[in-house]
Amino acid sequence: MKSFLFVFCFLFVGAVTFSQKGYDAGYIIKNNGDTVRGKIKDRKYTTSPGNSDKITFIDEKGNKDKITPNEIKAYCKRGSMFYRTLPVGLEAKKQFVQIIEYGEVILFGYTSNSFVSTAFSSVKPTSSKDNHAISQTDVVYFYQKSKDPNSLMKVKRDKFESVSLFYFKDDAKLIKQIEDKSLKYQDIELVVKMYNEFVAKK
């Protein structure tokens, strides 16, 4: 009997652990401003990129729910990865967008998946074992001045220089590096970090 109980408990604990694999400690911020702590999973049970359309959330009472960007303002996981709800695309559909750099200028990164052979932004090809297709992970970047919610602007690869010159115009040294191509689109995270450090030292 004891052996049976031991095996049952072992299998039960194993099942619970497996069912919560991929979850990280974190919290969500509801549209009314309330913060709810729990566990978050925003990835499939593979190496696929984060899902920008929904997350799975388990609160401290064990209640499990799938949450869309329309239902919350933001969420955080691992105490260091922050996501905001922002309107993305021509249809301004709300998506979960990661805050990559924060300061005077915020850099957001929106991850999307496609099966198109070319992409206009950062691309990370991955193969699918089921249909042998090649998928692409596009990271679309946005700038926003932290003190101006209406300043959100998408940063396209071919518009990186002109958009950056507008946002960072008071940092002459950084502007020069962008103009002489020392810093390019692929350095966008570094560019925003350098600018925020420049402003912080004023």
PASE-972233 format. One line per 3 residues: number of its first residue (from 1); for each residue x, y, z of N, C-alpha, C. Coordinates in steps of 0.1 Angstrom, whole numbers, padded with zeros to 4 digits. Example, Ala and Ser with C-alpha at 12.3 -4.5 7.8 and 13.67 -1.06 7.14 Angstrom:
2
1> 0132:-0057:0078:0123:-0045:0078:0132:-0033:0078 | 0128:-0022:0071:0137:-0011:0071:0129:0000:0079
This chain:
202
1> 0008:-0012:0000:0000:0000:0000:0009:0013:0000 | 0019:0013:0008:0028:0024:0009:0035:0026:-0004 | 0039:0015:-0011:0046:0016:-0024:0036:0022:-0034
4> 0024:0018:-0033:0014:0023:-0043:0012:0038:-0041 | 0011:0043:-0028:0010:0057:-0025:0022:0065:-0030 | 0034:0059:-0028:0046:0066:-0032:0046:0068:-0047
7> 0043:0057:-0054:0043:0058:-0069:0032:0068:-0074 | 0021:0068:-0067:0010:0077:-0071:0014:0092:-0069 | 0020:0094:-0057:0025:0108:-0054:0036:0112:-0064
10> 0045:0103:-0067:0056:0106:-0076:0050:0110:-0090 | 0041:0102:-0095:0035:0105:-0108:0027:0118:-0108 | 0020:0120:-0097:0012:0132:-0096:0020:0145:-0096
13> 0031:0145:-0088:0040:0156:-0087:0047:0158:-0101 | 0050:0147:-0107:0057:0148:-0120:0047:0154:-0131 | 0035:0150:-0130:0025:0155:-0139:0023:0170:-0137
16> 0022:0175:-0125:0020:0189:-0122:0032:0197:-0127 | 0044:0191:-0124:0057:0198:-0128:0057:0199:-0143 | 0054:0188:-0150:0054:0189:-0165:0044:0199:-0170
19> 0032:0199:-0164:0021:0208:-0169:0025:0222:-0168 | 0034:0225:-0158:0038:0239:-0156:0052:0242:-0162 | 0057:0233:-0170:0070:0236:-0175:0069:0247:-0186
22> 0078:0256:-0186:0078:0267:-0195:0072:0280:-0189 | 0067:0279:-0176:0061:0290:-0169:0073:0297:-0162 | 0071:0311:-0161:0080:0319:-0153:0072:0327:-0143
25> 0078:0329:-0131:0072:0338:-0121:0071:0352:-0127 | 0060:0358:-0124:0058:0372:-0129:0045:0378:-0124 | 0040:0388:-0131:0027:0394:-0128:0021:0401:-0140
28> 0008:0403:-0139:0001:0411:-0150:-0004:0424:-0144 | -0006:0434:-0152:-0012:0446:-0148:-0025:0448:-0156 | -0036:0447:-0149:-0049:0448:-0155:-0052:0462:-0161
31> -0062:0463:-0169:-0066:0476:-0174:-0070:0486:-0164 | -0075:0481:-0152:-0079:0490:-0141:-0067:0494:-0132 | -0055:0489:-0136:-0043:0492:-0128:-0039:0482:-0117
34> -0048:0472:-0115:-0045:0462:-0105:-0034:0453:-0109 | -0025:0449:-0100:-0014:0439:-0103:-0017:0426:-0097 | -0016:0415:-0105:-0019:0402:-0100:-0006:0393:-0103
37> -0001:0387:-0092:0011:0379:-0093:0007:0364:-0096 | 0017:0358:-0103:0014:0343:-0106:0025:0338:-0115 | 0022:0329:-0124:0031:0323:-0133:0027:0326:-0148
40> 0036:0329:-0156:0033:0333:-0170:0040:0324:-0180 | 0033:0320:-0191:0040:0313:-0202:0036:0320:-0215 | 0045:0326:-0222:0042:0332:-0234:0049:0326:-0246
43> 0053:0313:-0244:0059:0306:-0255:0053:0292:-0256 | 0054:0287:-0268:0049:0273:-0271:0059:0264:-0263 | 0055:0251:-0262:0064:0242:-0255:0075:0237:-0265
46> 0082:0246:-0271:0093:0244:-0281:0102:0256:-0280 | 0111:0257:-0290:0120:0268:-0290:0114:0280:-0298 | 0100:0279:-0301:0094:0290:-0309:0095:0303:-0302
49> 0094:0314:-0309:0094:0327:-0303:0082:0330:-0295 | 0082:0340:-0287:0071:0344:-0279:0058:0347:-0287 | 0047:0344:-0282:0034:0346:-0288:0030:0360:-0285
52> 0028:0369:-0295:0024:0383:-0293:0009:0385:-0291 | 0001:0374:-0293:-0013:0375:-0293:-0020:0371:-0280 | -0013:0363:-0272:-0018:0359:-0259:-0007:0353:-0250
55> -0011:0352:-0237:-0002:0345:-0228:-0011:0336:-0219 | -0005:0326:-0213:-0012:0318:-0204:-0008:0322:-0190 | -0017:0324:-0181:-0014:0330:-0168:-0020:0321:-0157
58> -0013:0317:-0147:-0018:0310:-0135:-0016:0319:-0123 | -0027:0323:-0116:-0026:0331:-0105:-0022:0324:-0092 | -0020:0330:-0081:-0015:0324:-0069:-0025:0314:-0063
61> -0037:0314:-0068:-0047:0305:-0063:-0048:0293:-0072 | -0040:0293:-0083:-0040:0281:-0092:-0049:0283:-0104 | -0056:0294:-0105:-0066:0296:-0116:-0058:0299:-0129
64> -0061:0291:-0139:-0054:0292:-0152:-0062:0299:-0162 | -0057:0308:-0170:-0064:0315:-0180:-0055:0320:-0191 | -0061:0321:-0203:-0054:0326:-0215:-0058:0341:-0216
67> -0048:0350:-0217:-0051:0364:-0217:-0046:0370:-0230 | -0054:0379:-0235:-0051:0386:-0248:-0046:0400:-0244 | -0040:0407:-0254:-0036:0421:-0251:-0047:0431:-0248
70> -0059:0427:-0252:-0070:0436:-0249:-0074:0436:-0235 | -0070:0426:-0228:-0074:0423:-0214:-0065:0429:-0203 | -0053:0432:-0207:-0043:0438:-0197:-0035:0449:-0203
73> -0029:0457:-0194:-0020:0468:-0199:-0006:0463:-0201 | -0001:0454:-0193:0013:0449:-0193:0015:0437:-0185 | 0026:0431:-0187:0030:0420:-0178:0046:0419:-0177
76> 0050:0412:-0167:0064:0411:-0164:0067:0396:-0160 | 0078:0391:-0165:0082:0378:-0161:0097:0378:-0157 | 0100:0369:-0148:0114:0368:-0143:0119:0380:-0136
79> 0111:0390:-0134:0115:0402:-0128:0123:0412:-0136 | 0125:0408:-0149:0134:0416:-0158:0129:0417:-0172 | 0119:0410:-0176:0114:0410:-0189:0100:0416:-0189
82> 0099:0428:-0195:0087:0436:-0194:0080:0437:-0208 | 0067:0436:-0208:0059:0437:-0220:0047:0447:-0218 | 0045:0454:-0229:0034:0464:-0229:0024:0460:-0240
85> 0012:0464:-0238:0002:0463:-0249:0002:0475:-0258 | 0004:0473:-0271:0005:0484:-0280:-0002:0481:-0293 | -0008:0491:-0299:-0015:0488:-0312:-0004:0487:-0323
88> -0005:0476:-0331:0006:0473:-0341:-0001:0471:-0354 | 0006:0475:-0365:0001:0473:-0378:-0009:0483:-0383 | -0013:0481:-0396:-0022:0491:-0402:-0036:0490:-0395
91> -0039:0479:-0390:-0052:0478:-0383:-0051:0481:-0369 | -0039:0485:-0364:-0037:0489:-0350:-0042:0478:-0340 | -0040:0466:-0344:-0044:0455:-0335:-0034:0454:-0323
94> -0040:0453:-0311:-0032:0453:-0299:-0024:0440:-0298 | -0011:0441:-0295:-0002:0430:-0293:0007:0432:-0281 | 0013:0421:-0276:0022:0422:-0265:0036:0426:-0271
97> 0042:0437:-0267:0054:0442:-0273:0064:0443:-0261 | 0076:0438:-0263:0086:0438:-0253:0093:0451:-0252 | 0096:0456:-0240:0104:0468:-0237:0118:0463:-0237
100> 0126:0467:-0247:0140:0463:-0248:0149:0473:-0241 | 0147:0486:-0243:0155:0496:-0236:0145:0506:-0231 | 0148:0511:-0219:0139:0521:-0213:0147:0533:-0208
103> 0141:0545:-0210:0148:0557:-0206:0140:0569:-0212 | 0148:0579:-0216:0142:0590:-0223:0134:0586:-0235 | 0141:0576:-0242:0134:0570:-0254:0133:0555:-0251
106> 0121:0550:-0253:0118:0536:-0251:0119:0528:-0264 | 0126:0517:-0264:0127:0508:-0276:0118:0496:-0273 | 0108:0495:-0282:0100:0483:-0281:0103:0473:-0292
109> 0102:0460:-0290:0104:0450:-0300:0092:0441:-0301 | 0086:0441:-0313:0075:0432:-0315:0079:0420:-0324 | 0076:0408:-0319:0080:0396:-0326:0068:0390:-0333
112> 0071:0387:-0346:0060:0381:-0354:0066:0369:-0362 | 0058:0360:-0366:0062:0349:-0373:0056:0349:-0387 | 0064:0344:-0397:0058:0343:-0411:0065:0332:-0418
115> 0060:0329:-0430:0066:0319:-0438:0070:0325:-0451 | 0072:0338:-0451:0076:0346:-0463:0091:0345:-0465 | 0096:0344:-0477:0110:0341:-0479:0119:0353:-0477
118> 0113:0366:-0476:0121:0377:-0473:0115:0385:-0462 | 0123:0393:-0455:0117:0401:-0444:0125:0414:-0444 | 0118:0424:-0438:0124:0438:-0438:0131:0441:-0425
121> 0131:0431:-0415:0137:0434:-0403:0146:0422:-0398 | 0150:0422:-0386:0158:0412:-0381:0152:0398:-0383 | 0159:0389:-0389:0153:0376:-0393:0161:0364:-0387
124> 0154:0355:-0381:0160:0343:-0375:0152:0331:-0381 | 0158:0324:-0392:0151:0313:-0398:0150:0301:-0389 | 0139:0294:-0389:0138:0282:-0382:0130:0272:-0391
127> 0134:0259:-0390:0127:0249:-0399:0116:0242:-0391 | 0106:0238:-0398:0095:0231:-0393:0096:0216:-0397 | 0096:0207:-0387:0097:0193:-0390:0085:0187:-0396
130> 0073:0194:-0394:0061:0188:-0399:0059:0190:-0414 | 0062:0202:-0419:0059:0205:-0433:0072:0209:-0440 | 0083:0209:-0433:0096:0212:-0439:0097:0226:-0445
133> 0088:0235:-0440:0088:0249:-0445:0098:0257:-0436 | 0102:0268:-0441:0111:0276:-0434:0104:0288:-0428 | 0103:0290:-0415:0096:0301:-0409:0106:0312:-0406
136> 0101:0324:-0404:0110:0335:-0401:0105:0343:-0389 | 0114:0347:-0381:0110:0355:-0369:0114:0370:-0372 | 0104:0378:-0374:0107:0392:-0376:0106:0400:-0363
139> 0116:0408:-0360:0116:0417:-0349:0113:0431:-0354 | 0102:0437:-0352:0098:0450:-0356:0100:0460:-0345 | 0108:0470:-0347:0111:0479:-0336:0103:0492:-0337
142> 0101:0498:-0325:0093:0510:-0323:0101:0519:-0313 | 0101:0532:-0316:0106:0542:-0307:0094:0549:-0301 | 0096:0554:-0288:0086:0562:-0282:0093:0570:-0271
145> 0090:0583:-0271:0095:0592:-0260:0088:0589:-0248 | 0095:0587:-0237:0088:0582:-0225:0078:0592:-0219 | 0080:0605:-0222:0071:0616:-0217:0060:0620:-0227
148> 0060:0612:-0239:0050:0616:-0249:0044:0603:-0255 | 0033:0598:-0250:0027:0586:-0254:0023:0586:-0269 | 0021:0598:-0275:0017:0599:-0289:0029:0599:-0298
151> 0041:0597:-0293:0053:0597:-0301:0057:0584:-0307 | 0049:0574:-0305:0053:0560:-0309:0054:0560:-0324 | 0066:0554:-0328:0069:0554:-0343:0076:0541:-0346
154> 0072:0534:-0357:0078:0522:-0362:0091:0526:-0368 | 0102:0518:-0366:0115:0521:-0372:0118:0510:-0383 | 0116:0514:-0395:0119:0505:-0406:0134:0505:-0409
157> 0139:0495:-0415:0153:0494:-0418:0157:0505:-0427 | 0149:0508:-0437:0153:0519:-0447:0151:0533:-0442 | 0144:0534:-0430:0141:0547:-0424:0149:0549:-0411
160> 0157:0540:-0408:0164:0540:-0395:0172:0553:-0393 | 0179:0558:-0403:0187:0570:-0401:0178:0582:-0399 | 0169:0584:-0407:0160:0596:-0406:0152:0597:-0394
163> 0146:0585:-0390:0138:0585:-0377:0147:0587:-0365 | 0159:0580:-0365:0168:0582:-0354:0173:0596:-0352 | 0176:0603:-0364:0181:0617:-0363:0170:0626:-0356
166> 0158:0622:-0358:0147:0630:-0352:0146:0628:-0337 | 0147:0615:-0332:0146:0612:-0318:0159:0615:-0310 | 0170:0615:-0316:0183:0617:-0309:0190:0630:-0313
169> 0183:0639:-0318:0189:0651:-0324:0198:0659:-0315 | 0195:0658:-0302:0203:0666:-0292:0216:0660:-0288 | 0219:0648:-0293:0231:0641:-0290:0240:0641:-0303
172> 0248:0651:-0304:0256:0654:-0316:0266:0642:-0319 | 0272:0636:-0309:0281:0625:-0311:0274:0613:-0317 | 0263:0610:-0311:0255:0598:-0316:0250:0600:-0330
175> 0246:0613:-0333:0241:0616:-0346:0252:0614:-0357 | 0264:0618:-0353:0275:0617:-0363:0278:0602:-0366 | 0277:0594:-0355:0280:0579:-0357:0269:0573:-0366
178> 0257:0578:-0365:0246:0573:-0373:0248:0577:-0388 | 0251:0590:-0389:0253:0596:-0403:0265:0590:-0410 | 0276:0587:-0403:0287:0581:-0410:0287:0566:-0411
181> 0275:0560:-0407:0272:0546:-0407:0281:0537:-0398 | 0287:0544:-0388:0294:0536:-0377:0283:0528:-0369 | 0271:0534:-0368:0260:0527:-0361:0249:0525:-0371
184> 0244:0513:-0373:0234:0510:-0383:0222:0504:-0377 | 0213:0500:-0385:0200:0494:-0381:0202:0483:-0371 | 0211:0474:-0374:0214:0462:-0366:0219:0466:-0352
187> 0223:0479:-0350:0228:0484:-0337:0218:0491:-0330 | 0205:0490:-0334:0194:0498:-0328:0193:0498:-0313 | 0195:0486:-0307:0194:0485:-0292:0206:0493:-0286
190> 0218:0492:-0291:0229:0499:-0286:0227:0514:-0288 | 0221:0518:-0299:0219:0533:-0302:0210:0539:-0291 | 0198:0532:-0288:0189:0537:-0278:0195:0537:-0264
193> 0203:0527:-0261:0210:0526:-0248:0220:0538:-0247 | 0227:0540:-0257:0237:0551:-0257:0230:0565:-0255 | 0219:0567:-0262:0212:0579:-0261:0206:0581:-0246
196> 0200:0571:-0241:0195:0572:-0227:0206:0574:-0217 | 0217:0569:-0219:0229:0571:-0210:0233:0586:-0212 | 0233:0591:-0224:0237:0605:-0226:0227:0614:-0219
199> 0215:0612:-0220:0205:0620:-0213:0206:0619:-0198 | 0209:0607:-0193:0210:0605:-0178:0221:0613:-0173 | 0232:0615:-0181:0244:0622:-0176:0242:0637:-0176
202> 0232:0642:-0182:0230:0657:-0183:0228:0663:-0169
